[in-house]
Structures are given as C-alpha cells and as structure tokens.
Amino acid sequence: MSSEKEMEEILQDELDDIKNVQDDSEATDESGSGLLFTISSFGVDHTVESLVKKIEREQYYIPVFQRKYVWSQNDASKFIESLLLGLPVPGIFLYKEQDSQRHLVIDGQQRLKSLEKFYKGLFNDRKFKLTGLKTDWDGKTYDELDEDDQMRLDDAVVHATIFKQDTPTDNMDSVYEVFERINTGGMKLSPQEIRTCVAHGDFNTLLFELNDDSNWRSIFGKKSVRLKDVELILRFFTFYNERQKYSRPMKNFLTNYMTKHKDIAPKDADEIKRVWARLNDVTVRALGPKPFRPGGRALNAAFYDSFSVALAIALETSANEDLEAVRAAYAAIEKDTEYLDVISSSTSLEDNVTKRFDKALQAFSDAAPS
C-alpha cells in the first residue's frame, strides 16, 4: 500500500546496497538452523480503542529502528474507512517478551501507526483528515466524526495473534524466523533490519552509534538504508570475540550474538568503542579510504571481517601501530590466490571461514618485525 514513488526509492536503495557490498553468505547459508522450537500462541480480538491505548502505553511497541512508516495519508484513510464500514481487515502479529508484559509488533506496524496517528489527529505534523474517500467521512478528523461513527470505530475489532518462544530460552531464533516469514511490509526486510527489531536494546543502539564513526564512513562509504554497514560492525565484533564458535547459518550466528549482548553493560560498551575507534583510525591511516575492494568497487564482506579481526588482534597485542606492517599484510593477502578463493564464494562454509581468518592472522604474523 506504499506509494509508487516510495517503492521506487526503496528498490533503488536495494540496488545501491547490492552494488556497494559483496557478500554471498546469505546465498550459501542453509535455509534454517535445524533447531526445533516450542512456541505458544493464541488469538485475541481487540477493539481499536483498546489497541490505541496499548500503543500509547507502549505495551504493544514498535522498536525505534524498525523500518519507517511508509503509508500515505490516503492509504491510512482507506484502512480506517474499512473499519468504519465494518469490513474485515488483516490481523496483527505480536511477540510477547519473556520477562515483561510488553509485546513486540512483528507484523502490523503500518496499521497500528495509522490508528495512533488518526486518534492523535496528526499525520506528519499536519492535521489528520481522512482523504481520498468517496464516503461522507472524507475530510474529517477523528474529533469531527459523528458520535455514532466514533463509537463504531472505537468498537471495531482487529484480531491479534500473540506468540512466545517457550524453548529454547537462550536465543531468539524463532522470533527471527517468524519475523522473516510473516512480516508483510512493502518488501522483504534485510537480516539486520530484522535484528534491530527482535534484538533491540543498548547493544543495538551502540551499533548505530559506531556506524557514525568518520573513519568507518570513509571505509564503507555512504550509509546503507538496508543496514549492511551496521551488520558489518556486528559481524566484526561477533567474529572478533567468538570466531571459534562459528557455525552456519551466518544469520543465526550474528543474531544470537546480538541477542546475548543486547543489554550490554556500560563498561563493555566503552571497550567496544575504544577497539572500534582505534581499528578504523589505523585502517584509514595505513590503507587509505575504501579498502577491501579486490578487483572492483564493492566492499568484500569476507575480506573485511577476516582482515579487520586480524588487525584488531594485532593492535591489542602490541602497543605500537606499525602502519608499514599493516600495509605489508594487506599486500601479501591480496596476492594470496587461496585466500581470494575463500573470500569470493561459499563464504559462510565453516572451512572457508576458518581458512580466511587463519590466513589473515598469518599475514600479520609474517609482516611483524623480527
């Protein structure tokens, strides 16, 4: 229901991201983790009035970083008109958090935000009048509806399906899977867009803060609307800390790390900021802007994660920042045909992941002064 112009912009952004980053991990990942879930679910019929109150109280909430609201005023008006007419409308899908009474909106963001905006009387900072309708409600705000119409809208029913993951309790794989399969927004969400919703928290906020680092922007380029740059930051820290634990699929490996650290302690966040700032500073001073692009203009994600982890480890084991050693390691690995093979295809296979990190670490060992 988004406008044609909006969809064109989204598709262009998608094309730009594909051109800017070379990453075949999603294509070579297995389709699922093979893990079985125990999930409880039930249905609830909510009146519109009760839904709006739950949204205002953030009992039903949409994470800050979830994809933006894209419906036009006409789209929202048609949805509200359907409710006024008593027509059936699509239900919403919610995940109940295990440790609270709050519910994460998995599917239904556009509908819920439309209702919230209409009851508040504002649509993008202007008065929300129903538009594009052929009924007597066209041009009216909520307050301008007849009392009977207000009551009809208040009492209109929207069905909600609520689920929670009973087991396993140490990850949110089922929430990710449900979000990926159920979400019906204008186009398929990217893996990192889903993570910002299902694993939102202080760590997620930190990733967006790290994404503003000026040296990182020089390395990656303009910000990715599909959050590929944010995902690469997550990928770096996941491999930096837990590369020995890697197993496919890559998307679950990253999601589980982000979930485990979503409520990161301030001192750990400060350490991450320190490591990130130093890594990017040395990378740009040694290699210049836009490295990790062998044979083309696209940043190679496997080249980036392996070399950057090896560089960060080298920096942590030495007080000196030997820029010539960094350049030597980069030059050597860029000529290693076996390394170039494992960063170019099947990059999520366990053997190829191990091999690319081993070779990057060896390159720094060979480049170190004797």
ZISUL-V495472 format. One record per residue. RES is the residue in one letter. PHI is phi in degrees with one decimal (none if undefined). NEAR is the number of other C-alpha atoms within 10 Angstrom. Layout:
# ZISUL-V495472
res	phi	near
RES	PHI	NEAR
RES	PHI	NEAR
This chain:
# ZISUL-V495472
res	phi	near
M	none	13
S	-74.3	16
S	-68.4	13
E	-61.1	9
K	-63.9	9
E	-60.6	14
M	-64.2	15
E	-61.7	11
E	-65.5	11
I	-62.9	16
L	-64.9	13
Q	-65.9	12
D	-61.3	15
E	-61.3	15
L	-64.0	11
D	-61.5	14
D	-65.3	20
I	-61.9	15
K	-69.2	13
N	-85.3	19
V	-132.5	19
Q	-99.3	19
D	-153.2	22
D	-101.4	17
S	-62.7	19
E	-68.0	15
A	-69.2	12
T	-97.9	16
D	-66.1	18
E	-68.1	15
S	-67.7	11
G	-151.2	12
S	-84.1	16
G	81.0	8
L	-84.4	8
L	-90.4	10
F	-111.8	13
T	-110.8	11
I	-123.9	13
S	-102.7	12
S	-145.2	12
F	-155.5	9
G	-107.1	13
V	-136.8	13
D	-96.3	13
H	-105.7	16
T	-76.1	16
V	-59.0	22
E	-59.2	18
S	-70.1	13
L	-62.3	21
V	-61.2	23
K	-64.3	14
K	-67.2	15
I	-67.4	18
E	-61.5	13
R	-82.9	11
E	60.4	13
Q	-71.7	16
Y	-108.8	20
Y	-132.4	18
I	-114.0	20
P	-56.0	14
V	-56.2	12
F	-93.7	15
Q	-67.9	18
R	-51.1	18
K	-64.3	9
Y	-70.5	13
V	-119.2	17
W	-67.8	18
S	-80.5	18
Q	-63.4	17
N	-65.6	17
D	-59.2	20
A	-63.6	26
S	-64.0	23
K	-65.2	17
F	-64.2	17
I	-65.5	21
E	-61.2	20
S	-58.5	14
L	-67.1	19
L	-64.7	18
L	-80.3	13
G	81.2	14
L	-80.4	11
P	-69.2	12
V	-126.5	14
P	-60.0	12
G	-79.3	17
I	-114.3	20
F	-126.3	22
L	-129.0	22
Y	-109.1	22
K	-86.7	20
E	-64.2	14
Q	-69.7	12
D	-107.9	6
S	-158.0	8
Q	-97.3	9
R	-83.5	17
H	-127.9	22
L	-87.0	20
V	-77.7	24
I	-87.7	26
D	-142.4	23
G	126.0	19
Q	-56.3	21
Q	-62.9	21
R	-66.3	20
L	-67.1	20
K	-66.9	18
S	-63.4	25
L	-63.7	21
E	-59.5	20
K	-64.3	18
F	-66.0	22
Y	-70.6	17
K	-78.7	16
G	86.4	16
L	-129.1	15
F	-130.0	17
N	51.6	9
D	70.1	8
R	-126.4	8
K	-59.8	14
F	-89.3	22
K	-103.3	21
L	-62.5	22
T	-132.0	20
G	74.2	15
L	-104.0	13
K	-107.9	8
T	-108.2	10
D	-67.6	9
W	-80.0	21
D	-60.0	15
G	87.0	15
K	-103.9	15
T	-87.0	18
Y	-60.8	19
D	-64.9	13
E	-90.2	12
L	-69.2	15
D	-60.1	12
E	-57.3	11
D	-63.0	9
D	-69.0	15
Q	-60.0	16
M	-65.6	14
R	-62.5	17
L	-69.6	23
D	-56.8	18
D	-92.0	17
A	-61.6	21
V	-107.2	22
V	-121.9	18
H	-81.9	17
A	-120.3	19
T	-101.9	16
I	-114.3	19
F	-134.5	19
K	-145.0	19
Q	-90.0	20
D	-82.7	12
T	-144.6	14
P	-71.1	14
T	-102.3	11
D	-102.6	9
N	-153.1	18
M	-121.0	21
D	-58.2	24
S	-67.5	20
V	-64.4	24
Y	-61.0	22
E	-61.8	15
V	-64.9	15
F	-59.3	23
E	-65.4	17
R	-88.7	11
I	-94.7	13
N	-56.8	20
T	-117.4	14
G	-59.4	16
G	-42.2	14
M	-151.4	10
K	-58.4	13
L	-73.3	18
S	-76.0	15
P	-53.8	20
Q	-73.0	21
E	-63.3	20
I	-68.4	23
R	-61.8	25
T	-62.9	26
C	-91.5	22
V	-80.7	26
A	-125.2	25
H	-66.5	19
G	158.8	18
D	-64.2	15
F	-67.9	23
N	-61.9	22
T	-61.2	14
L	-62.3	17
L	-59.4	21
F	-68.8	17
E	-66.4	12
L	-63.0	19
N	-66.3	20
D	-88.3	12
D	-56.2	16
S	-64.5	13
N	-68.7	23
W	-63.1	23
R	-63.5	17
S	-67.4	15
I	-72.9	20
F	-84.9	22
G	109.2	15
K	-64.2	12
K	-63.2	14
S	-88.6	18
V	-70.6	16
R	-95.9	20
L	67.5	17
K	-64.8	22
D	-68.0	25
V	-63.2	24
E	-63.5	21
L	-66.5	21
I	-64.4	17
L	-58.7	22
R	-62.2	24
F	-58.7	23
F	-69.7	20
T	-65.9	21
F	-71.9	21
Y	-59.7	17
N	-100.1	11
E	-139.7	12
R	-63.4	18
Q	-67.7	10
K	-96.1	10
Y	-63.7	18
S	-152.4	15
R	-68.3	17
P	-78.7	20
M	-55.5	21
K	-61.0	22
N	-72.6	21
F	-57.1	20
L	-72.5	22
T	-63.4	24
N	-66.2	20
Y	-65.1	19
M	-65.7	27
T	-65.3	22
K	-63.0	14
H	-109.3	15
K	-63.1	18
D	-105.8	15
I	-61.8	16
A	-73.5	11
P	-55.4	11
K	-67.9	9
D	-70.5	12
A	-64.1	15
D	-63.2	12
E	-65.4	11
I	-62.5	15
K	-60.4	17
R	-63.3	11
V	-60.0	15
W	-66.0	20
A	-63.6	17
R	-66.7	15
L	-56.8	20
N	-68.7	20
D	-61.7	15
V	-67.6	19
T	-58.7	23
V	-69.9	17
R	-67.4	13
A	-85.7	19
L	-112.9	17
G	79.6	13
P	-73.3	16
K	56.2	18
P	-81.0	20
F	64.0	23
R	-127.0	17
P	-67.0	14
G	71.4	9
G	-178.0	11
R	-92.8	14
A	-86.9	19
L	-69.8	22
N	-86.8	21
A	-63.6	23
A	-70.1	27
F	-62.2	26
Y	-60.7	20
D	-66.6	26
S	-71.4	24
F	-66.8	25
S	-68.0	23
V	-63.8	23
A	-61.6	22
L	-65.2	22
A	-61.5	19
I	-65.6	16
A	-62.5	19
L	-67.2	17
E	-74.9	13
T	-99.3	9
S	-142.4	9
A	-76.6	8
N	-91.3	9
E	-109.2	14
D	-84.0	16
L	-65.0	15
E	-66.6	14
A	-66.5	18
V	-63.1	23
R	-64.3	16
A	-65.1	17
A	-63.2	23
Y	-65.3	21
A	-64.2	13
A	-66.9	15
I	-72.7	20
E	-70.5	16
K	-101.0	11
D	-81.2	12
T	-64.0	9
E	-67.2	12
Y	-63.8	19
L	-61.6	16
D	-65.5	13
V	-79.7	20
I	-99.1	24
S	-106.2	17
S	-151.7	16
S	50.2	19
T	-73.1	24
S	-96.2	26
L	-66.0	19
E	-55.5	15
D	-63.3	12
N	-71.5	19
V	-63.7	22
T	-59.6	16
K	-65.7	16
R	-69.0	24
F	-72.4	22
D	-61.2	15
K	-69.4	18
A	-66.4	23
L	-64.5	20
Q	-66.2	15
A	-61.0	23
F	-71.1	23
S	-63.8	15
D	-68.9	13
A	-83.3	17
A	-67.0	15
P	-59.9	9
S	-82.1	5
